[in-house]
Amino acid sequence: MSFDRRKEKGPFDIIGDVHGCFDELTELLVKLGYHKQNASYRHPQGRRVIFLGDMGDRGPHCLKSIDLAMQMVHRGDALYVPGNHCKKLSKVLKGGNVQVKYGLEKTVEELAALSPPEREIFTNEFLSFYNAAHPYLILDDGNLVVAHAGIKEDMIGRLNKRVESFCLYGDPTGEVTPEGLPVRRDWAKHYSGKALVVYGHMPVEAPEFRNNTIDIDTGCAMGGKLTALRYPERQIVQVSAKEVYYLRPEMRALSATR
């Protein structure tokens, strides 16, 4: 299915990086008005969720979070764009050489606890799910674009390796922080497109609209909040993390000095 789905107008509930926070996710879905139906959550008024990727890693229930997203997409209750953590998981499941860090160790630990048949089923389901996804989606007559790490206006409507990389990772400068994390340019500062771009990837304390973009990753796994943006209402709905599940390297370094 094409990334150009502009005929689909919503309404949508766009959810930022879940990172294994399954309990917070189900609480948020209920708060948004969704009802549990079998293995999925469905809204009685036909609203659909859009997951912005990075369903696993860091939090306490990575596989359950990933499985819920897969079930909701399969049943027509949600859409999904992949994140950089999703890509790393796909490499792990294909036997690739991947550095198991930045929260991936939690998902790998959960995978190791599965029986071989369970692991094979999950692997096949996730790889099929991931491979069917597009780096970004154009929705609502081109008025809404969703991508894990964002997208520049001149990339919308195009698909190549550069666009895919931007959607997954943002705009890295090539430099790294002392903790080994990539330094990224603030692409949203210069965005001037007509489409509202909703993205995550870089945790922020509070979401705010900037140049018709909004970052809704509010660091739930790190003790922040799990955030949804109602569209077209542009209303923010949040639930608080139940605890701190993960500290990024720079946060661990800071806490050690206190």
Stockholm file with secondary structure:
# STOCKHOLM 1.0

chainA/1-258         MSFDRRKEKGPFDIIGDVHGCFDELTELLVKLGYHKQNASYRHPQGRRVIFLGDMGDRGPHCLKSIDLAMQMVHRGDALYVPGNHCKKLSKVLKGGNVQVKYGLEKTVEELAALSPPEREIFTNEFLSFYNAAHPYLILDDGNLVVAHAGIKEDMIGRLNKRVESFCLYGDPTGEVTPEGLPVRRDWAKHYSGKALVVYGHMPVEAPEFRNNTIDIDTGCAMGGKLTALRYPERQIVQVSAKEVYYLRPEMRALSATR
#=GR chainA/1-258 SS CCSEETTCCCCEEEECCCTTCHHHHHHHHHHTTCEEETTEEECTTCCEEEECSCCSSSSSCHHHHHHHHHHHHHTTSEEECCCHHHHHHHHHHTTCCCCCCTTHHHHHHHHHTSCHHHHHHHHHHHHHHHHHCCSEEEEGGGTEEEESSCCCGGGTTCCSHHHHHHHHHCCEEEEECTTSCEEECCGGGGCCCSSEEEECSSCCSSCCEETTEEECCCBGGGTSEEEEEEETTTEEEEEECSSCCCCCHHHHHHHHTC
#=GC SS_cons         CCSEETTCCCCEEEECCCTTCHHHHHHHHHHTTCEEETTEEECTTCCEEEECSCCSSSSSCHHHHHHHHHHHHHTTSEEECCCHHHHHHHHHHTTCCCCCCTTHHHHHHHHHTSCHHHHHHHHHHHHHHHHHCCSEEEEGGGTEEEESSCCCGGGTTCCSHHHHHHHHHCCEEEEECTTSCEEECCGGGGCCCSSEEEECSSCCSSCCEETTEEECCCBGGGTSEEEEEEETTTEEEEEECSSCCCCCHHHHHHHHTC
//
